[in-house]
Amino acid sequence: MTKMSIDAISSSPRQRRSPEAARENILNAAQILLVEQGPQTLKLVEVARAAGISNATVLHYFGTVAELQTALMTKMIEKLVADIIEISARTEDHGQMAGESTAALFDAFEARGVARLAAWLELTGESRRLTLVREAVRTVIATRADQPSGAPPEILEDFILTNISIALGVGLFGATLSMLLDKPQTRARDLALALLQGRITETMAGLGRE
Protein backbone atom coordinates (compact mmCIF):
# COMPACT_ATOMS: atom_id res chain seq x y z
CA MET A 1 0.00 0.00 0.00
CA THR A 2 1.05 3.62 -0.52
CA LYS A 3 1.37 6.70 1.64
CA MET A 4 -2.03 7.66 0.29
CA SER A 5 -3.43 4.58 1.99
CA ILE A 6 -2.39 5.89 5.42
CA ASP A 7 -3.71 9.37 4.63
CA ALA A 8 -7.04 7.93 3.51
CA ILE A 9 -7.45 6.04 6.77
CA SER A 10 -6.37 8.86 9.04
CA SER A 11 -8.46 11.53 7.28
CA SER A 12 -11.70 9.53 7.15
CA PRO A 13 -14.47 10.64 9.56
CA ARG A 14 -14.39 8.88 12.89
CA GLN A 15 -17.23 6.45 13.35
CA ARG A 16 -18.50 4.14 16.03
CA ARG A 17 -17.33 0.60 15.35
CA SER A 18 -17.93 -2.76 16.93
CA PRO A 19 -14.99 -4.03 19.04
CA GLU A 20 -14.07 -6.48 16.26
CA ALA A 21 -14.18 -3.76 13.60
CA ALA A 22 -12.21 -1.37 15.81
CA ARG A 23 -9.44 -3.93 16.33
CA GLU A 24 -9.38 -4.70 12.62
CA ASN A 25 -9.09 -1.00 11.78
CA ILE A 26 -6.12 -0.64 14.14
CA LEU A 27 -4.41 -3.75 12.80
CA ASN A 28 -4.92 -2.63 9.19
CA ALA A 29 -3.29 0.72 9.97
CA ALA A 30 -0.44 -1.02 11.80
CA GLN A 31 0.10 -3.35 8.86
CA ILE A 32 0.33 -0.42 6.44
CA LEU A 33 2.96 1.21 8.65
CA LEU A 34 4.82 -2.07 8.97
CA VAL A 35 4.98 -2.67 5.23
CA GLU A 36 5.82 0.91 4.29
CA GLN A 37 8.19 1.93 7.08
CA GLY A 38 9.22 -1.12 9.10
CA PRO A 39 8.58 -2.52 12.60
CA GLN A 40 10.34 0.36 14.34
CA THR A 41 7.45 2.64 13.35
CA LEU A 42 4.89 0.60 15.28
CA LYS A 43 4.43 3.13 18.04
CA LEU A 44 0.93 3.32 19.46
CA VAL A 45 0.61 7.04 18.80
CA GLU A 46 1.66 6.61 15.15
CA VAL A 47 -0.76 3.73 14.67
CA ALA A 48 -3.56 5.79 16.23
CA ARG A 49 -2.84 8.64 13.84
CA ALA A 50 -2.79 6.30 10.85
CA ALA A 51 -6.05 4.66 11.96
CA GLY A 52 -7.76 8.01 12.48
CA ILE A 53 -8.54 7.35 16.14
CA SER A 54 -7.35 8.51 19.53
CA ASN A 55 -4.31 7.09 21.25
CA ALA A 56 -6.59 6.06 24.13
CA THR A 57 -8.57 3.82 21.78
CA VAL A 58 -5.42 1.98 20.69
CA LEU A 59 -4.41 1.62 24.34
CA HIS A 60 -7.84 0.19 25.12
CA TYR A 61 -7.48 -2.63 22.58
CA PHE A 62 -3.70 -3.08 22.69
CA GLY A 63 -2.12 -1.97 25.94
CA THR A 64 1.45 -2.08 24.65
CA VAL A 65 3.38 -2.09 21.41
CA ALA A 66 4.33 -5.70 22.16
CA GLU A 67 0.68 -6.73 22.29
CA LEU A 68 0.03 -4.90 19.03
CA GLN A 69 3.00 -6.59 17.35
CA THR A 70 1.85 -10.03 18.51
CA ALA A 71 -1.71 -9.40 17.30
CA LEU A 72 -0.42 -8.17 13.95
CA MET A 73 1.83 -11.18 13.51
CA THR A 74 -1.09 -13.44 14.43
CA LYS A 75 -3.34 -11.72 11.89
CA MET A 76 -0.82 -12.09 9.07
CA ILE A 77 -0.02 -15.71 9.86
CA GLU A 78 -3.71 -16.62 10.14
CA LYS A 79 -4.23 -15.11 6.68
CA LEU A 80 -1.32 -17.14 5.34
CA VAL A 81 -2.66 -20.36 6.87
CA ALA A 82 -6.11 -19.65 5.40
CA ASP A 83 -4.54 -19.15 1.96
CA ILE A 84 -2.63 -22.43 2.21
CA ILE A 85 -5.67 -24.36 3.40
CA GLU A 86 -7.69 -22.89 0.52
CA ILE A 87 -5.01 -24.07 -1.91
CA SER A 88 -5.06 -27.49 -0.26
CA ALA A 89 -8.84 -27.73 -0.61
CA ARG A 90 -8.91 -27.03 -4.33
CA THR A 91 -6.29 -29.55 -5.48
CA GLU A 92 -5.54 -33.19 -4.71
CA ASP A 93 -2.20 -32.99 -6.49
CA HIS A 94 0.28 -32.88 -3.61
CA GLY A 95 3.09 -31.54 -5.77
CA GLN A 96 0.92 -28.73 -7.11
CA MET A 97 -0.39 -27.95 -3.64
CA ALA A 98 3.13 -27.79 -2.21
CA GLY A 99 4.33 -25.56 -5.04
CA GLU A 100 1.40 -23.14 -4.75
CA SER A 101 1.70 -23.09 -0.96
CA THR A 102 5.38 -22.25 -1.20
CA ALA A 103 4.62 -19.37 -3.58
CA ALA A 104 1.94 -18.11 -1.16
CA LEU A 105 4.47 -18.26 1.67
CA PHE A 106 6.97 -16.19 -0.30
CA ASP A 107 4.23 -13.70 -1.20
CA ALA A 108 3.38 -13.28 2.47
CA PHE A 109 6.95 -12.70 3.60
CA GLU A 110 7.65 -10.27 0.78
CA ALA A 111 4.47 -8.23 0.56
CA ARG A 112 2.95 -8.17 4.05
CA GLY A 113 5.93 -7.37 6.20
CA VAL A 114 5.94 -10.74 7.99
CA ALA A 115 9.68 -11.24 7.48
CA ARG A 116 10.53 -7.77 8.77
CA LEU A 117 8.38 -8.16 11.87
CA ALA A 118 9.67 -11.69 12.56
CA ALA A 119 13.27 -10.47 12.24
CA TRP A 120 12.53 -7.50 14.49
CA LEU A 121 11.11 -9.79 17.19
CA GLU A 122 14.17 -12.01 16.97
CA LEU A 123 16.65 -9.12 17.12
CA THR A 124 14.88 -7.49 20.06
CA GLY A 125 14.80 -10.71 22.09
CA GLU A 126 11.08 -11.25 21.61
CA SER A 127 11.24 -14.37 19.45
CA ARG A 128 9.26 -16.25 22.12
CA ARG A 129 6.20 -14.53 20.66
CA LEU A 130 6.79 -16.41 17.41
CA THR A 131 5.44 -19.57 19.09
CA LEU A 132 2.20 -18.82 17.24
CA VAL A 133 4.03 -20.02 14.10
CA ARG A 134 4.08 -23.49 15.66
CA GLU A 135 0.29 -23.51 15.91
CA ALA A 136 0.00 -22.31 12.32
CA VAL A 137 2.24 -25.13 11.12
CA ARG A 138 0.24 -27.69 13.08
CA THR A 139 -2.99 -26.37 11.58
CA VAL A 140 -1.65 -26.84 8.05
CA ILE A 141 -0.31 -30.32 8.85
CA ALA A 142 -3.61 -31.37 10.42
CA THR A 143 -5.45 -30.24 7.31
CA ARG A 144 -3.17 -32.26 5.04
CA ALA A 145 -3.33 -35.30 7.33
CA ASP A 146 -7.06 -35.53 6.70
CA GLN A 147 -6.45 -36.08 3.00
CA PRO A 148 -5.65 -39.47 1.46
CA SER A 149 -2.06 -40.19 0.47
CA GLY A 150 -0.77 -37.16 2.34
CA ALA A 151 2.89 -36.92 3.28
CA PRO A 152 3.82 -38.06 6.81
CA PRO A 153 3.69 -35.24 9.41
CA GLU A 154 7.46 -35.32 10.02
CA ILE A 155 8.12 -34.77 6.29
CA LEU A 156 5.61 -31.93 6.19
CA GLU A 157 7.21 -30.31 9.23
CA ASP A 158 10.67 -30.45 7.66
CA PHE A 159 9.28 -29.13 4.38
CA ILE A 160 7.54 -26.20 6.09
CA LEU A 161 10.62 -25.46 8.23
CA THR A 162 12.77 -25.31 5.10
CA ASN A 163 10.28 -23.10 3.27
CA ILE A 164 9.88 -20.65 6.14
CA SER A 165 13.63 -20.35 6.66
CA ILE A 166 14.30 -19.67 2.99
CA ALA A 167 11.29 -17.37 2.58
CA LEU A 168 12.47 -15.31 5.55
CA GLY A 169 15.84 -14.81 3.93
CA VAL A 170 14.37 -13.95 0.55
CA GLY A 171 11.81 -11.63 2.11
CA LEU A 172 14.49 -9.72 4.00
CA PHE A 173 17.40 -9.68 1.57
CA GLY A 174 16.38 -11.26 -1.73
CA ALA A 175 15.48 -8.14 -3.70
CA THR A 176 18.41 -6.09 -2.39
CA LEU A 177 21.03 -8.79 -3.02
CA SER A 178 19.63 -9.52 -6.47
CA MET A 179 19.91 -5.89 -7.51
CA LEU A 180 23.40 -5.56 -5.99
CA LEU A 181 24.46 -8.36 -8.33
CA ASP A 182 22.80 -6.61 -11.27
CA LYS A 183 20.06 -9.23 -11.43
CA PRO A 184 16.31 -8.68 -11.72
CA GLN A 185 14.72 -7.85 -8.37
CA THR A 186 12.90 -11.21 -8.28
CA ARG A 187 15.96 -13.32 -9.11
CA ALA A 188 16.58 -14.63 -5.57
CA ARG A 189 12.91 -15.52 -5.19
CA ASP A 190 12.84 -17.29 -8.57
CA LEU A 191 15.95 -19.31 -7.73
CA ALA A 192 14.62 -20.24 -4.29
CA LEU A 193 11.26 -21.36 -5.69
CA ALA A 194 12.98 -23.44 -8.37
CA LEU A 195 15.18 -25.06 -5.72
CA LEU A 196 12.21 -25.86 -3.49
CA GLN A 197 10.14 -27.14 -6.42
CA GLY A 198 12.94 -29.56 -7.23
CA ARG A 199 12.88 -30.74 -3.63
CA ILE A 200 9.09 -31.13 -3.79
CA THR A 201 9.36 -33.26 -6.94
CA GLU A 202 12.07 -35.41 -5.39
CA THR A 203 10.09 -35.92 -2.18
CA MET A 204 6.85 -36.75 -3.99
CA ALA A 205 8.69 -39.26 -6.18
CA GLY A 206 10.21 -40.87 -3.09
CA LEU A 207 6.81 -41.19 -1.43
CA GLY A 208 5.40 -42.75 -4.59
CA ARG A 209 8.01 -45.52 -4.49
CA GLU A 210 7.16 -46.45 -0.89
N, C-alpha and C positions, 0 to 999 in steps of 0.2 A: 504494500500500500504506500501511498505518497503522503507528503506533508499536508496536502489538501485533505487527506482522509482525517488527520488529527484535527485540522481546523473545522471540518464539517461537523465532527462530533462535539467539539468544545463550544461551537457557536450556535448549536441547535437549542431551541427553547427547552428549559428544564420541565420535566413532566413527572408525574407520580407513577412509579413503576412497582410491579410486584417484587418481592425479595429476589426471586429467581431472575427476573429481567434486570434488576438493579445490579446483581452480581455479574450477569453476563455482559452488561454495558461496561462495567469496570474492567473485566477481563479482556474484552475486545480492545479497549483503549490501551491497556497494558501491553497487549500483544503487538499493537501497532508501534508503540514506543520501543518494544524489544526488537522488532524486526528492523526498524529504521535507524535506531540509535544505539542499541546494545543493552545488556542487562544492567549496566551501571546507571542507566537513566530511570530505573524503576524505583523512583522515590514516590511516596504516597501523594505528596503535594503535586508532583508533575502528572501522575496518573489522574488525579482528581481534575486537574485543569484540562487534560486531554479528553476526559469523559464528560466534561461540562457539568460537574457536580461539586459539592463542597468537600473539603478535606475531611470534615467530620463524617460524611457519608461513607467515604472509603475506609476510615477508621472503624466505623460500625461493622462493616462486612469483613474487613481484613485488618486486624489490629496492628500488624507489623508488615514490613516489607518482606520478611521471610515467609509469612503466611501467604502473601500475595504471590510470591514467586512459586511456592509449592502448588497453589491452586492453578496458576497459569501453566506450570509444567504438567499437572494432572489433566487439564483441559486439552492441551495439545497432544498428549499421549493417548488419551481416550479417543480423540478424533482419528489418530493414526490407527489405533486398534480397530475402530469401527470401519475404516477404509479397508484394512486387511481382511477383516471378516466378510465384508461385502464382496471383495474379490474372491475369497474362498467359496462363498455361496454360489457364485455364478459360473464356476468352472470346476470340473472334476479332474482336469489335467493337472497333476501335481507339479509338473515342471513349469507349466504356464502360470499356475498360481504362485509358485515361488518366485518366478521372474517378475511378475507384476507386483507382488508384495515388496520385493526388493526395491523396485523403482519407486513405489509409494513411500518407502522408508527414506530413500534419498531425497525425494521431493520434500518430505516433512522436515528433514534436517537442514535442507538448503533454504527453503522458502519461509518457514514459520518460526525461525529463531530457536528451534529446539537445541541445536548443537551449541549455540552461543550460551544459552541459559544453563545447559548441562555442564559446559566447561567452566562457567562462572561459579556454579555451585561446588564443583570439584576444587577449583583454585582458592575459594574462600573457606574451605574446610566444611562445607555443608553437603557433601556428597551423600550423607546418610539419608537425605531427603529424596534421593533417587531410588529408594527402595520401591517406589511405586512402579518403576520399570519392571521389577520382578513380577508384580501382579499382572501387568499388561502382557508380559511374555507368557505367563501361565494361562491367561485368557485365550490367547491365540492358539496355544498348544492344545488346550481343552477343546477348542472348536474343531481343530484338525483331527483330534483323536476320535471324534464322533463320526468321522467319514471313513468309508471302507478303503483299505489299502493305503492308509496314511503312514507316513514315516514314523518310526519309534520316537517317543518323547525326547530321549537323550540326543538323537540326531537333530531333531528340530531345535532343541536348546542350543546345541553347538552352532547350528546354521544361523539362528537369530543372533547369537553372541557375535559371530563373525561379521554379520551384516551391520549390526549396530556399531561395532568398533570401526569398521571401514567407513560407514556413512558419517560417523562423527568426524573423522579425519577429513573426509571430502567436504563436508559441510563447513568446517572451520577454515581449511587451507586450500581446498581443491582449486577454486577459481583463481586465487592469488598466485599459487605456484604454477598453474598452467600458463597464465599470462606472463609470469617472470621468465618462463622458458619459451616465450613466443609461440605458445600453442593457443588454440581456441579456448575460451573460458570454460567450456564443458569437457575439456579433454580428460581431466582426472576422473570425473564422474563416468565418462564413457568407458574408460579403461577399467575402472573398478567394477562397473556393471558387467562388462564382458568377462572379467575374471570370475565374478561370482556366478554368472550364467554357466560358465564352463564347469564350475564346481557343482552346480545344481544338476547339470546333465550327467556328470560322473556319478553323483550320489544316486540319482534316480535309476541309472543303469545298474549300479551295484545292488540296489534294492530289488530290481526286477530279476536278478540272477539268483536271489535267495529263495 
